[in-house]
Amino acid sequence: MRGYRDLAAELRRLIDEGHYQPGSTLPQISDLMEQYGLAKQTVRSALTELANEGYVLIRRKYGTLVRDRRSLRLPLSRYGAVLTPGGGKGPWETACAAQGLDGRMHLVSVTTEEAPDDIAEILGIAPGDSVVHRRRNALIGDEVIQSQHAWYPKSLADQAGLSGASKIEGGVFGAMTEAGFPPLSADEHVNAGTPKSDEAKELNIGIGVPVIRVQRITRTIEERVIEVLRVSAPSDRVELVYDRLPISQ
């Protein structure tokens, strides 16, 4: 074995073949140095390459952890299951539970702020009007799979109980339905690309892991826009399934 690329290829093979399972720890740097007869910097460079590719997570005090790269199916139908108020699970938790996964939502922050120009335009409000901005992370276990930013007109958020710094049990759609703003339709715009620095940090991924970005615009029957949601997720952890879409009107 000559250099860090050779070591990275060997460790990549061992991970792909299941010798190291998701959540397990790779041997310490000193052990890899001894096993493969390589210098410390060579080993570190190999681990950095694997981290950038999304194979491992390098965490101080915990070592180098094998990253779980199994994909979660997110069907569009998950939204329909949470329109009834009072449910115990939101759409993320519903999709995870259907696949036997421990999915949960973590509320990062709730702030009232002046609407950014692009958000104000989508919501149909004046620039600078107040909106409620909810930041959430969608997790499986302790791993962040999605970073979510959502904006709501303040008057609607106040009526639906979205202005408070607490998790909405059963999901936002159920809360809006109960407040008299039942969601009827949504547009989703999806693209992908290299993660920005803030996305890589939030999602704890390497710079070589592409991210999927989704913008969802939700409307009522009166065509009022009641939510703008922007989501970032590692492309190797989610599969967006747009099931049973109509072919003709």
C-alpha positions, -999 to +999 in steps of 0.1 A: +000+000+000+016+032-012-005+063-003-037+076+012-058+069-019-048+032-015-058+032+021-091+051+014-099+025-013-093-004+011-114+011+039-141+020+014-142-017+002-144-029+038-173-006+046-191-015+013-187-052+021-201-048+056-169-055+076-176-021+093-213-016+100-231+019+102-224+033+136-193+013+142-159+028+148-129+024+125-096+014+141-077+043+156-051+062+135-022+046+154-037+011+147-041+019+110-006+032+108+007-001+123-015-023+103-008-008+069+027+006+075+017+042+067+026+076+082+001+095+104-006+122+078-012+095+052-038+079+074-054+112+082-056+121+045-074+088+038-099+093+065-105+129+053-112+116+018-138+091+032-154+119+053-157+141+022-174+112+003-198+106+031-185+072+042-174+082+077-179+109+103-148+122+121-157+131+156-133+142+183-134+120+214-154+094+195-131+085+167-141+078+131-176+065+128-190+047+098-219+068+085-253+053+078-260+058+041-292+038+039-319+057+020-352+067+035-383+067+012-403+099+016-436+094-003-457+124-012-487+106+004-472+112+039-488+146+039-523+132+035-519+112+066-514+142+089-542+166+078-565+156+107-558+176+138-546+159+170-525+132+155-494+119+173-470+120+143-460+146+116-452+136+080-415+129+088-423+107+118-450+090+098-427+081+069-400+069+093-424+048+114-437+031+082-401+019+076-394+009+112-371+038+118-368+061+149-376+094+132-383+125+151-384+163+147-362+187+167-373+223+169-341+245+166-357+279+169-388+300+164-384+337+156-407+365+144-388+386+119-392+409+089-400+389+058-371+386+034-380+400+000-382+366-017-403+351+011-426+381+011-432+378-026-441+341-024-464+347+006-481+376-011-473+401+017-455+434+018-417+433+021-408+438+058-441+425+071-438+401+100-434+364+094-428+335+118-396+316+109-395+280+123-362+261+120-363+223+125-341+193+120-355+160+110-336+132+127-332+094+126-319+086+160-294+114+167-284+120+131-297+151+112-312+139+079-330+171+069-325+208+078-358+227+075-366+264+074-403+274+072-420+308+070-456+317+078-476+349+078-476+360+114-513+363+118-518+328+105-490+315+127-505+331+158-539+315+151-525+281+144-502+281+174-470+281+153-455+312+170-445+295+202-412+278+208-427+243+211-430+213+188-464+210+170-476+175+179-491+158+149-475+182+125-481+218+112-507+208+086-530+194+113-525+226+133-534+248+103-564+227+095-577+231+131-572+269+128-593+271+097-566+271+071-566+236+057-539+230+031-552+220-002-523+219-026-485+223-027-458+230-053-424+213-047-393+225-066-364+201-063-327+206-072-294+193-061-258+204-058-227+206-038-234+215-002-229+251+010-207+255+041-238+260+064-256+230+049-225+207+054-223+219+090-260+215+098-261+180+081-227+169+094-216+157+059-185+160+038-182+185+010-183+157-016-218+146-006-244+162-029-275+177-012-311+177-024-329+210-019-367+212-019-388+243-018-425+236-009-452+263-013-484+253+004-518+269-005-554+268+008-585+262-014-586+300-019-551+299-034-537+317-004-500+308+003-497+298+039-463+283+041-429+284+024-407+255+034-371+250+023-354+217+030-318+205+026-309+168+028-280+145+019-288+129-015-277+095-003-301+095+027-335+104+012-355+092-018-384+115-027-413+095-040-440+113-059-466+086-059-499+084-079-496+118-096-524+125-121-514+122-157-543+142-171-567+168-158 
